């Protein structure tokens, strides 16, 4: 009973802390916490204080990630990294990313209250920029850890004309040292991330938690159709080169292709820009965005090939010029099988085998996909009421949060057992 009460107490504290962080916002009527802003600094300072209270030593790395370390029982022990991101999109919810960081702190707090040390260290990380809100480059913090820092990022400007180099300097960081945030894979056991699902699957199946199988690979492009602007009243329909009408046909074709391929493939047109943009002028130029995702890079790329074939056919039939600008690519990554098994066993044991274990893919990108380049990684999803995320009405169920803390604690127990058994076997072989 005491452990159950502790989990609920921890869940309530976690949710209260989510409210506190929501107050660190650049918006007066919503939540916005972007990379290298005063709000970012406030959040890091507050999270650092909570980490210290939980028994950790803390620091901020060279790109602005916030860290806390809970030492293992053995000197020089490797580390399990647990965390998520602290930045947000404009008019965000309170839990996307943030909940995963605070849950990791609660886990360490529980261990510390028991005066318990593990044979490995735990490091909790609050990533600095997963959303790409300010500079348009996503996963900055986690990519730096994975050795994927790119010097040309420093020249990117935000909407106010401030470069990332200037923003780093104003934040008190040295742009010359960003690449040194890279992790040493030999010192890392793995990475775990708890995150709200941001979708409707768990709610539809009335489940509080799910084990993530992998993160979909994504490709993004901007597709341009160039026709001929003309007077809306004097240009006959059969002589028009209407780029917007061609884009409309292409958008419906993209939807049809994605539905026909099926499975976990999704394709989205989220933006359409048309010029001249006057009510009485035929659209001469139209640009539309395309986002295609799948757990299989082969399936995703096949869909893009089909879309390109249809786009060329539409352009040819309508006498339009077609061009593509590929803006983003991320390969699909699979979650570690051993860690998936640990999470699944932890769910079954925490609920007395009374809860089925749901395994599901993540259609959204996460910091875990960058860390997969360095170490085994796994993710645990928490139910999202109404599937809402990136929205002020984003919510969680307090009982689900308590369940997640219980599962994380049991997962640590199982990892400790597995780690100790492997170490014993290794010593016997040697």
Kinemage of the C-alpha trace (Angstrom):
@kinemage 1
@onewidth
@group {chain A} dominant
@subgroup {mainchain}
@vectorlist {calphas} color= white
{ca unk a 1} P 0.000 0.000 0.000
{ca unk a 2} L 2.855 2.363 0.822
{ca unk a 3} L 4.398 1.969 -2.623
{ca unk a 4} L 1.017 2.667 -4.237
{ca unk a 5} L 0.625 5.801 -2.139
{ca unk a 6} L 4.172 6.878 -3.048
{ca unk a 7} L 3.408 6.482 -6.748
{ca unk a 8} L 0.301 8.622 -6.468
{ca unk a 9} L 2.178 11.206 -4.450
{ca unk a 10} L 4.892 11.206 -7.106
{ca unk a 11} L 2.308 11.505 -9.884
{ca unk a 12} L 0.656 14.485 -8.192
{ca unk a 13} L 4.028 16.169 -7.706
{ca unk a 14} L 4.924 15.496 -11.340
{ca unk a 15} L 1.682 17.047 -12.586
{ca unk a 16} L 2.144 20.089 -10.367
{ca unk a 17} L 5.612 20.516 -11.804
{ca unk a 18} L 4.187 20.374 -15.314
{ca unk a 19} L 2.050 23.357 -14.331
{ca unk a 20} L 5.106 25.176 -13.018
{ca unk a 21} L 7.026 24.675 -16.253
{ca unk a 22} L 3.981 25.798 -18.253
{ca unk a 23} L 4.486 29.200 -16.642
{ca unk a 24} L 7.866 29.588 -18.342
{ca unk a 25} L 6.440 30.820 -21.620
{ca unk a 26} L 7.084 33.542 -24.172
{ca unk a 27} L 3.310 33.820 -24.703
{ca unk a 28} L 0.885 35.492 -22.325
{ca unk a 29} L -2.036 33.394 -23.577
{ca unk a 30} L -0.373 30.039 -24.150
{ca unk a 31} L 2.802 27.993 -23.851
{ca unk a 32} L 5.891 28.597 -25.971
{ca unk a 33} L 9.351 27.634 -24.805
{ca unk a 34} L 11.864 27.744 -27.640
{ca unk a 35} L 15.551 26.919 -27.848
{ca unk a 36} L 18.089 29.318 -26.303
{ca unk a 37} L 15.465 31.737 -24.994
{ca unk a 38} L 15.052 33.139 -21.473
{ca unk a 39} L 12.236 30.607 -20.976
{ca unk a 40} L 14.609 27.788 -21.903
{ca unk a 41} L 17.057 29.045 -19.272
{ca unk a 42} L 14.296 29.288 -16.665
{ca unk a 43} L 13.150 25.730 -17.352
{ca unk a 44} L 16.678 24.328 -17.169
{ca unk a 45} L 17.316 26.102 -13.862
{ca unk a 46} L 14.068 24.833 -12.347
{ca unk a 47} L 14.582 21.264 -13.574
{ca unk a 48} L 18.136 21.345 -12.256
{ca unk a 49} L 16.791 22.253 -8.808
{ca unk a 50} L 14.328 19.356 -8.896
{ca unk a 51} L 17.122 17.019 -9.962
{ca unk a 52} L 19.244 18.138 -7.019
{ca unk a 53} L 16.323 17.556 -4.654
{ca unk a 54} L 16.038 14.027 -6.069
{ca unk a 55} L 19.671 13.293 -5.210
{ca unk a 56} L 21.433 14.081 -8.460
{ca unk a 57} L 24.388 16.205 -9.449
{ca unk a 58} L 23.531 18.517 -12.351
{ca unk a 59} L 25.017 20.370 -15.292
{ca unk a 60} L 24.108 21.927 -18.618
{ca unk a 61} L 26.007 20.645 -21.644
{ca unk a 62} L 27.529 22.540 -24.559
{ca unk a 63} L 24.316 22.809 -26.602
{ca unk a 64} L 21.905 23.526 -23.740
{ca unk a 65} L 20.640 20.091 -22.689
{ca unk a 66} L 19.948 19.870 -18.948
{ca unk a 67} L 21.457 16.859 -17.135
{ca unk a 68} L 21.287 15.163 -13.749
{ca unk a 69} L 23.310 12.129 -12.649
{ca unk a 70} L 22.475 9.574 -9.978
{ca unk a 71} L 25.640 7.601 -9.310
{ca unk a 72} L 25.773 3.846 -9.457
{ca unk a 73} L 27.161 1.644 -6.710
{ca unk a 74} L 30.341 0.941 -8.663
{ca unk a 75} L 32.930 3.556 -9.567
{ca unk a 76} L 33.008 4.170 -13.294
{ca unk a 77} L 29.681 2.403 -13.785
{ca unk a 78} L 28.033 2.808 -17.198
{ca unk a 79} L 24.840 4.835 -17.392
{ca unk a 80} L 21.249 4.408 -18.429
{ca unk a 81} L 19.953 7.693 -19.853
{ca unk a 82} L 16.275 8.501 -19.313
{ca unk a 83} L 14.519 11.650 -20.462
{ca unk a 84} L 12.757 13.649 -23.141
{ca unk a 85} L 12.555 17.296 -24.240
{ca unk a 86} L 11.707 20.530 -22.448
{ca unk a 87} L 11.029 22.769 -25.463
{ca unk a 88} L 7.589 23.263 -27.006
{ca unk a 89} L 5.761 24.312 -30.121
{ca unk a 90} L 3.715 27.548 -30.009
{ca unk a 91} L 0.475 27.193 -28.022
{ca unk a 92} L 1.607 23.805 -26.773
{ca unk a 93} L 0.244 21.463 -24.178
{ca unk a 94} L 1.815 20.829 -20.793
{ca unk a 95} L 3.010 17.241 -21.229
{ca unk a 96} L 4.616 16.645 -24.621
{ca unk a 97} L 8.231 15.874 -23.723
{ca unk a 98} L 8.059 17.493 -20.302
{ca unk a 99} L 6.270 14.554 -18.689
{ca unk a 100} L 9.086 12.182 -19.682
{ca unk a 101} L 11.749 14.339 -18.053
{ca unk a 102} L 9.802 14.772 -14.818
{ca unk a 103} L 8.903 11.060 -14.648
{ca unk a 104} L 12.609 10.208 -14.809
{ca unk a 105} L 13.263 12.612 -11.939
{ca unk a 106} L 10.490 10.944 -9.917
{ca unk a 107} L 12.056 7.540 -10.573
{ca unk a 108} L 15.412 8.726 -9.234
{ca unk a 109} L 13.708 10.409 -6.301
{ca unk a 110} L 12.118 7.090 -5.350
{ca unk a 111} L 15.465 5.291 -5.530
{ca unk a 112} L 17.116 8.017 -3.482
{ca unk a 113} L 14.395 7.873 -0.815
{ca unk a 114} L 15.220 4.170 -0.440
{ca unk a 115} L 18.963 4.909 -0.234
{ca unk a 116} L 19.269 2.536 -3.153
{ca unk a 117} L 22.105 2.533 -5.660
{ca unk a 118} L 22.123 0.465 -8.828
{ca unk a 119} L 25.132 -1.264 -10.427
{ca unk a 120} L 24.829 1.351 -13.178
{ca unk a 121} L 24.319 5.102 -13.033
{ca unk a 122} L 21.152 6.888 -14.145
{ca unk a 123} L 21.436 10.138 -16.042
{ca unk a 124} L 18.286 12.169 -16.631
{ca unk a 125} L 18.284 14.539 -19.604
{ca unk a 126} L 15.972 17.372 -20.593
{ca unk a 127} L 16.677 17.908 -24.273
{ca unk a 128} L 16.952 21.501 -25.404
{ca unk a 129} L 15.331 21.440 -28.856
{ca unk a 130} L 13.295 18.536 -30.172
{ca unk a 131} L 10.566 20.566 -31.866
{ca unk a 132} L 12.673 22.852 -34.050
{ca unk a 133} L 10.383 25.767 -33.233
{ca unk a 134} L 12.958 28.549 -33.361
{ca unk a 135} L 15.457 27.554 -36.056
{ca unk a 136} L 13.535 24.884 -37.970
{ca unk a 137} L 16.132 22.193 -37.272
{ca unk a 138} L 14.686 19.422 -35.132
{ca unk a 139} L 16.412 17.195 -32.557
{ca unk a 140} L 19.297 19.611 -32.034
{ca unk a 141} L 20.053 18.424 -28.498
{ca unk a 142} L 19.856 14.691 -29.163
{ca unk a 143} L 21.668 14.884 -32.502
{ca unk a 144} L 24.561 16.647 -30.780
{ca unk a 145} L 24.782 13.747 -28.330
{ca unk a 146} L 24.778 11.309 -31.259
{ca unk a 147} L 27.721 13.065 -32.917
{ca unk a 148} L 25.537 14.634 -35.589
{ca unk a 149} L 26.117 18.296 -34.763
{ca unk a 150} L 26.414 20.336 -37.967
{ca unk a 151} L 28.480 23.502 -38.027
{ca unk a 152} L 26.281 25.035 -40.725
{ca unk a 153} L 23.433 25.151 -38.214
{ca unk a 154} L 25.193 28.107 -36.593
{ca unk a 155} L 24.309 30.334 -39.552
{ca unk a 156} L 20.565 29.583 -39.445
{ca unk a 157} L 18.502 32.642 -38.507
{ca unk a 158} L 15.300 32.764 -36.480
{ca unk a 159} L 12.333 34.940 -37.433
{ca unk a 160} L 14.028 37.955 -35.837
{ca unk a 161} L 17.255 37.523 -37.796
{ca unk a 162} L 19.228 36.148 -34.834
{ca unk a 163} L 21.610 33.377 -35.864
{ca unk a 164} L 22.009 30.218 -33.825
{ca unk a 165} L 25.615 31.268 -33.196
{ca unk a 166} L 24.462 34.552 -31.689
{ca unk a 167} L 21.748 32.818 -29.668
{ca unk a 168} L 24.231 30.326 -28.207
{ca unk a 169} L 26.564 33.148 -27.191
{ca unk a 170} L 23.738 35.132 -25.579
{ca unk a 171} L 22.760 31.960 -23.694
{ca unk a 172} L 26.297 31.707 -22.304
{ca unk a 173} L 27.433 28.816 -24.506
{ca unk a 174} L 30.467 28.671 -26.796
{ca unk a 175} L 29.530 27.698 -30.374
{ca unk a 176} L 33.018 26.249 -30.895
{ca unk a 177} L 32.323 23.548 -28.301
{ca unk a 178} L 28.903 22.291 -29.435
{ca unk a 179} L 30.302 19.153 -31.063
{ca unk a 180} L 31.915 18.135 -27.769
{ca unk a 181} L 28.456 17.303 -26.359
{ca unk a 182} L 28.805 13.949 -28.134
{ca unk a 183} L 28.366 10.858 -25.954
{ca unk a 184} L 30.849 8.007 -25.653
{ca unk a 185} L 28.822 4.909 -26.637
{ca unk a 186} L 31.049 2.684 -24.498
{ca unk a 187} L 29.719 4.442 -21.387
{ca unk a 188} L 26.011 4.170 -22.228
{ca unk a 189} L 23.781 1.176 -21.496
{ca unk a 190} L 20.831 2.610 -23.349
{ca unk a 191} L 18.206 5.320 -23.541
{ca unk a 192} L 14.600 5.189 -22.304
{ca unk a 193} L 11.928 7.751 -23.110
{ca unk a 194} L 8.434 7.999 -21.659
{ca unk a 195} L 6.190 10.131 -23.861
{ca unk a 196} L 2.512 10.808 -24.331
{ca unk a 197} L 1.232 8.875 -27.340
{ca unk a 198} L 0.016 11.975 -29.226
{ca unk a 199} L -2.534 9.736 -30.904
{ca unk a 200} L -5.790 7.840 -30.250
{ca unk a 201} L -4.735 4.165 -30.218
{ca unk a 202} L -4.306 3.559 -26.484
{ca unk a 203} L -7.468 5.448 -25.627
{ca unk a 204} L -9.418 3.446 -28.218
{ca unk a 205} L -8.257 0.225 -26.535
{ca unk a 206} L -8.748 1.613 -23.002
{ca unk a 207} L -5.095 1.106 -22.076
{ca unk a 208} L -2.966 3.483 -20.003
{ca unk a 209} L 0.389 2.465 -21.486
{ca unk a 210} L 1.920 0.962 -24.592
{ca unk a 211} L 5.334 -0.322 -25.612
{ca unk a 212} L 6.750 1.350 -28.708
{ca unk a 213} L 8.138 -0.949 -31.396
{ca unk a 214} L 9.874 1.690 -33.468
{ca unk a 215} L 9.777 5.224 -34.836
{ca unk a 216} L 8.602 5.849 -38.372
{ca unk a 217} L 11.028 7.100 -40.958
{ca unk a 218} L 9.962 10.425 -42.437
{ca unk a 219} L 10.640 12.360 -45.607
{ca unk a 220} L 9.453 15.900 -46.196
{ca unk a 221} L 9.383 17.818 -49.454
{ca unk a 222} L 8.040 20.990 -50.967
{ca unk a 223} L 6.428 20.362 -54.358
{ca unk a 224} L 6.159 23.303 -56.755
{ca unk a 225} L 3.758 23.521 -59.667
{ca unk a 226} L 4.302 26.434 -62.049
{ca unk a 227} L 1.596 27.455 -64.473
{ca unk a 228} L 0.524 30.823 -65.812
{ca unk a 229} L -1.231 33.572 -63.909
{ca unk a 230} L -4.076 35.164 -65.823
{ca unk a 231} L -7.306 37.111 -65.557
{ca unk a 232} L -10.092 35.072 -63.957
{ca unk a 233} L -12.706 36.555 -66.233
{ca unk a 234} L -11.011 36.538 -69.619
{ca unk a 235} L -9.057 33.249 -69.721
{ca unk a 236} L -11.168 30.338 -71.029
{ca unk a 237} L -11.141 27.196 -68.898
{ca unk a 238} L -9.588 25.000 -71.613
{ca unk a 239} L -6.654 27.420 -72.050
{ca unk a 240} L -5.757 27.770 -68.402
{ca unk a 241} L -2.525 26.600 -66.727
{ca unk a 242} L -3.945 26.708 -63.208
{ca unk a 243} L -1.309 25.573 -60.733
{ca unk a 244} L -3.738 25.526 -57.809
{ca unk a 245} L -6.183 23.228 -59.595
{ca unk a 246} L -3.254 20.920 -60.374
{ca unk a 247} L -2.207 20.996 -56.720
{ca unk a 248} L -5.752 20.137 -55.636
{ca unk a 249} L -5.757 17.096 -57.921
{ca unk a 250} L -2.342 16.076 -56.611
{ca unk a 251} L -3.427 16.399 -52.963
{ca unk a 252} L -6.342 14.028 -53.522
{ca unk a 253} L -4.046 11.640 -55.384
{ca unk a 254} L -1.614 11.654 -52.438
{ca unk a 255} L -4.453 10.709 -50.103
{ca unk a 256} L -5.570 7.932 -52.458
{ca unk a 257} L -2.054 6.491 -52.784
{ca unk a 258} L -1.542 6.424 -49.012
{ca unk a 259} L -4.890 4.708 -48.430
{ca unk a 260} L -4.215 2.166 -51.167
{ca unk a 261} L -0.795 1.214 -49.795
{ca unk a 262} L -2.255 1.023 -46.284
{ca unk a 263} L -0.447 -0.443 -43.294
{ca unk a 264} L 1.238 2.179 -41.169
{ca unk a 265} L 2.019 4.487 -44.101
{ca unk a 266} L 0.763 8.046 -43.722
{ca unk a 267} L 1.080 10.940 -46.154
{ca unk a 268} L 0.119 14.509 -45.323
{ca unk a 269} L -0.125 17.788 -47.174
{ca unk a 270} L -0.170 20.384 -44.413
{ca unk a 271} L 0.709 23.578 -46.269
{ca unk a 272} L -0.357 25.140 -49.562
{ca unk a 273} L 1.070 28.453 -50.810
{ca unk a 274} L -0.403 29.977 -53.951
{ca unk a 275} L 0.554 33.117 -55.903
{ca unk a 276} L -0.469 35.745 -56.844
{ca unk a 277} L -3.172 34.971 -54.286
{ca unk a 278} L -5.786 37.371 -55.627
{ca unk a 279} L -9.457 36.488 -55.840
{ca unk a 280} L -9.690 37.367 -59.524
{ca unk a 281} L -6.356 35.929 -60.719
{ca unk a 282} L -5.556 32.354 -61.810
{ca unk a 283} L -2.857 30.871 -59.599
{ca unk a 284} L 0.440 30.915 -61.482
{ca unk a 285} L 2.610 29.270 -58.797
{ca unk a 286} L 1.570 26.797 -56.090
{ca unk a 287} L 3.802 25.100 -53.554
{ca unk a 288} L 2.545 22.318 -51.306
{ca unk a 289} L 4.272 20.465 -48.491
{ca unk a 290} L 4.480 16.680 -48.357
{ca unk a 291} L 5.220 14.587 -45.266
{ca unk a 292} L 5.408 10.796 -45.741
{ca unk a 293} L 6.105 8.336 -42.908
{ca unk a 294} L 6.326 4.604 -42.366
{ca unk a 295} L 8.064 2.043 -40.171
{ca unk a 296} L 9.557 0.773 -43.419
{ca unk a 297} L 11.815 3.106 -45.370
{ca unk a 298} L 11.170 0.943 -48.441
{ca unk a 299} L 7.396 1.375 -48.159
{ca unk a 300} L 7.788 5.111 -47.558
{ca unk a 301} L 10.091 5.589 -50.557
{ca unk a 302} L 7.844 3.498 -52.785
{ca unk a 303} L 4.929 5.774 -51.869
{ca unk a 304} L 6.972 8.860 -52.749
{ca unk a 305} L 7.877 7.325 -56.098
{ca unk a 306} L 4.187 6.739 -56.822
{ca unk a 307} L 3.355 10.293 -55.804
{ca unk a 308} L 6.063 11.619 -58.100
{ca unk a 309} L 4.725 9.577 -61.032
{ca unk a 310} L 1.223 10.932 -60.473
{ca unk a 311} L 2.550 14.479 -60.047
{ca unk a 312} L 4.388 14.240 -63.372
{ca unk a 313} L 1.254 12.955 -65.076
{ca unk a 314} L -0.858 15.788 -63.659
{ca unk a 315} L 1.746 18.381 -64.622
{ca unk a 316} L 1.978 17.003 -68.145
{ca unk a 317} L -1.776 16.892 -68.638
{ca unk a 318} L -2.267 20.421 -67.282
{ca unk a 319} L 0.808 21.939 -68.974
{ca unk a 320} L 2.483 22.764 -65.649
{ca unk a 321} L 6.156 22.741 -64.637
{ca unk a 322} L 6.941 20.425 -61.701
{ca unk a 323} L 9.854 20.612 -59.260
{ca unk a 324} L 10.653 19.025 -55.896
{ca unk a 325} L 12.701 20.337 -52.979
{ca unk a 326} L 13.464 17.623 -50.412
{ca unk a 327} L 13.756 19.304 -47.011
{ca unk a 328} L 14.029 16.528 -44.411
{ca unk a 329} L 14.851 12.845 -44.171
{ca unk a 330} L 15.013 10.559 -41.136
{ca unk a 331} L 15.326 6.776 -41.356
{ca unk a 332} L 12.981 4.487 -39.478
{ca unk a 333} L 14.484 3.102 -36.268
{ca unk a 334} L 13.471 0.067 -34.244
{ca unk a 335} L 13.319 -0.023 -30.471
{ca unk a 336} L 15.654 -2.474 -28.768
{ca unk a 337} L 14.046 -5.917 -28.411
{ca unk a 338} L 15.447 -6.563 -24.925
{ca unk a 339} L 14.193 -3.236 -23.608
{ca unk a 340} L 10.800 -3.792 -25.227
{ca unk a 341} L 10.623 -7.107 -23.342
{ca unk a 342} L 11.577 -5.387 -20.093
{ca unk a 343} L 8.825 -2.785 -20.530
{ca unk a 344} L 6.299 -5.487 -21.453
{ca unk a 345} L 7.210 -7.600 -18.409
{ca unk a 346} L 7.120 -4.499 -16.193
{ca unk a 347} L 3.581 -3.700 -17.351
{ca unk a 348} L 2.393 -7.268 -16.727
{ca unk a 349} L 4.037 -7.456 -13.312
{ca unk a 350} L 2.848 -4.004 -12.233
{ca unk a 351} L -0.763 -4.857 -13.085
{ca unk a 352} L -0.705 -8.474 -11.944
{ca unk a 353} L -1.081 -9.802 -15.508
{ca unk a 354} L -4.471 -8.099 -15.581
{ca unk a 355} L -3.538 -5.688 -18.340
{ca unk a 356} L -2.736 -6.661 -21.901
{ca unk a 357} L 0.478 -5.267 -23.327
{ca unk a 358} L -0.106 -3.149 -26.391
{ca unk a 359} L 2.802 -2.744 -28.797
{ca unk a 360} L 2.532 0.087 -31.292
{ca unk a 361} L 4.723 2.162 -33.596
{ca unk a 362} L 5.373 5.856 -33.208
{ca unk a 363} L 4.393 7.943 -36.182
{ca unk a 364} L 5.912 11.041 -34.606
{ca unk a 365} L 9.644 11.671 -34.355
{ca unk a 366} L 11.346 11.698 -30.963
{ca unk a 367} L 14.783 12.285 -29.463
{ca unk a 368} L 15.048 8.507 -29.089
{ca unk a 369} L 15.521 8.162 -32.849
{ca unk a 370} L 18.730 10.223 -32.683
{ca unk a 371} L 20.006 8.349 -29.600
{ca unk a 372} L 19.503 5.075 -31.496
{ca unk a 373} L 22.716 5.973 -33.343
{ca unk a 374} L 24.612 5.726 -30.041
{ca unk a 375} L 22.935 3.043 -27.949
{ca unk a 376} L 19.939 0.701 -27.645
{ca unk a 377} L 16.774 2.715 -27.035
{ca unk a 378} L 13.188 2.086 -26.038
{ca unk a 379} L 10.028 4.103 -25.544
{ca unk a 380} L 6.940 3.814 -23.401
{ca unk a 381} L 3.764 5.587 -24.498
{ca unk a 382} L 1.184 7.098 -22.141
{ca unk a 383} L -2.468 7.394 -23.173
{ca unk a 384} L -3.437 10.748 -24.724
{ca unk a 385} L -7.087 11.646 -24.087
{ca unk a 386} L -8.766 12.436 -27.431
{ca unk a 387} L -5.386 11.895 -29.067
{ca unk a 388} L -4.632 15.595 -28.648
{ca unk a 389} L -1.082 16.934 -28.671
{ca unk a 390} L 0.620 20.151 -29.775
{ca unk a 391} L -2.562 21.771 -28.498
{ca unk a 392} L -3.495 23.702 -25.338
{ca unk a 393} L -6.066 21.004 -24.465
{ca unk a 394} L -3.433 18.248 -24.399
{ca unk a 395} L -4.135 16.149 -21.295
{ca unk a 396} L -3.150 13.106 -19.270
{ca unk a 397} L -5.016 10.979 -16.725
{ca unk a 398} L -3.419 11.170 -13.249
{ca unk a 399} L -3.948 7.449 -12.639
{ca unk a 400} L -2.101 6.722 -15.898
{ca unk a 401} L 0.825 8.828 -14.706
{ca unk a 402} L 0.953 6.853 -11.452
{ca unk a 403} L 0.887 3.639 -13.505
{ca unk a 404} L 3.748 4.882 -15.676
{ca unk a 405} L 5.858 5.602 -12.602
{ca unk a 406} L 5.131 2.103 -11.288
{ca unk a 407} L 6.131 0.538 -14.607
{ca unk a 408} L 9.336 2.567 -14.835
{ca unk a 409} L 10.273 1.480 -11.323
{ca unk a 410} L 9.606 -2.167 -12.121
{ca unk a 411} L 11.509 -1.856 -15.400
{ca unk a 412} L 14.530 -0.579 -13.476
{ca unk a 413} L 14.271 -3.606 -11.181
{ca unk a 414} L 14.234 -5.916 -14.187
{ca unk a 415} L 17.142 -4.121 -15.848
{ca unk a 416} L 19.160 -4.325 -12.649
{ca unk a 417} L 18.531 -8.083 -12.478
{ca unk a 418} L 19.478 -8.577 -16.127
{ca unk a 419} L 22.587 -6.415 -15.793
{ca unk a 420} L 23.766 -8.252 -12.672
{ca unk a 421} L 23.206 -11.659 -14.277
{ca unk a 422} L 25.135 -10.647 -17.382
{ca unk a 423} L 27.973 -9.267 -15.253
{ca unk a 424} L 28.102 -12.526 -13.253
{ca unk a 425} L 28.196 -14.614 -16.413
{ca unk a 426} L 30.937 -12.409 -17.795
{ca unk a 427} L 33.067 -12.829 -14.685
{ca unk a 428} L 32.595 -16.593 -14.753
{ca unk a 429} L 33.666 -16.784 -18.403
{ca unk a 430} L 36.730 -14.656 -17.787
